[in-house]
Amino acid sequence: MFYDVPFVSSPEMVVRRMLKLAQVKPGEIVYDLGAGDGRILFIAAREFGARAVGVEIRHNLVEQIKIKINKYGLNGKVRIIEGNFFDVDISEADVVTMYLLTSVNERLKPKLERELKNGVRIVSHDFEVPGWNPVRVDVVPDIWTTHKIYLYVK
Ligand SMILES: C[S@@+](CC[C@H](N)C(=O)[O-])C[C@H]1O[C@@H](n2cnc3c(N)ncnc32)[C@H](O)[C@@H]1O
């Protein structure tokens, strides 16, 4: 099966910076497009008090996230949708997180512009959304590399 993006996790300290940069508040709805192992969802819910929704296409990752939701007692706080993020309604989001590819962000752009409310914050790890002006770009040093976090406000 073809997937748009490989599975690579954002380091947890980058996740915290992304959510902090987006000023996630308790009760807000955070969507992670391509949820991977769900770390953004769990940190958003446990540390920021958000309601987190992930969309993930790889079945084995979805199953792992479901197990963790039960293990951490986060039913009602974290939800995972198995499917293609191009097909999922994201209009309820207050914050959208992404760690994809510039080419995929470009393809997602019309959907984000169409579906998201005004004022929604979009944070993208390492890959910009072509043609959008970031409100802020943070550079996060890591052991072997640096990470960039792009913040956009619709
Ligand atoms: C680079 S990983 C990022 C994981 C997580 N968001 C993080 O930052 O740690 C990208 C994820 O997107 C998923 N993915 C790729 N194409 C997708 C699609 N069209 N719909 C839903 N998920 C997709 C992959 O399976 C992978 O788990």
PDBQT file of the ligand as one rigid body, heavy atoms in Angstrom, charges set to zero:
ROOT
HETATM    1  C1  LIG A 201       6.345  11.628   9.899  1.00  0.00    +0.000 C 
HETATM    2  S1  LIG A 201       5.060  10.682  10.734  1.00  0.00    +0.000 S 
HETATM    3  C2  LIG A 201       4.568  11.830  12.007  1.00  0.00    +0.000 C 
HETATM    4  C3  LIG A 201       3.985  11.150  13.229  1.00  0.00    +0.000 C 
HETATM    5  C4  LIG A 201       3.536  12.107  14.351  1.00  0.00    +0.000 C 
HETATM    6  N1  LIG A 201       2.606  13.115  13.863  1.00  0.00    +0.000 N 
HETATM    7  C5  LIG A 201       4.717  12.777  14.981  1.00  0.00    +0.000 C 
HETATM    8  O1  LIG A 201       4.963  13.970  14.674  1.00  0.00    +0.000 OA
HETATM    9  O2  LIG A 201       5.422  12.125  15.763  1.00  0.00    +0.000 OA
HETATM   10  C6  LIG A 201       3.748  10.813   9.521  1.00  0.00    +0.000 C 
HETATM   11  C7  LIG A 201       2.582   9.860   9.759  1.00  0.00    +0.000 C 
HETATM   12  O3  LIG A 201       1.583  10.135   8.783  1.00  0.00    +0.000 OA
HETATM   13  C8  LIG A 201       0.965   8.911   8.418  1.00  0.00    +0.000 C 
HETATM   14  N2  LIG A 201       0.329   9.117   7.101  1.00  0.00    +0.000 N 
HETATM   15  C9  LIG A 201       0.948   9.225   5.902  1.00  0.00    +0.000 A 
HETATM   16  N3  LIG A 201       0.060   9.484   4.933  1.00  0.00    +0.000 NA
HETATM   17  C10 LIG A 201      -1.161   9.543   5.546  1.00  0.00    +0.000 A 
HETATM   18  C11 LIG A 201      -2.477   9.798   5.069  1.00  0.00    +0.000 A 
HETATM   19  N4  LIG A 201      -2.711  10.068   3.792  1.00  0.00    +0.000 N 
HETATM   20  N5  LIG A 201      -3.491   9.814   5.963  1.00  0.00    +0.000 NA
HETATM   21  C12 LIG A 201      -3.255   9.539   7.292  1.00  0.00    +0.000 A 
HETATM   22  N6  LIG A 201      -2.026   9.295   7.796  1.00  0.00    +0.000 NA
HETATM   23  C13 LIG A 201      -0.989   9.304   6.940  1.00  0.00    +0.000 A 
HETATM   24  C14 LIG A 201       2.107   7.927   8.397  1.00  0.00    +0.000 C 
HETATM   25  O4  LIG A 201       1.642   6.592   8.504  1.00  0.00    +0.000 OA
HETATM   26  C15 LIG A 201       2.939   8.389   9.597  1.00  0.00    +0.000 C 
HETATM   27  O5  LIG A 201       2.577   7.694  10.762  1.00  0.00    +0.000 OA
ENDROOT
TORSDOF 0
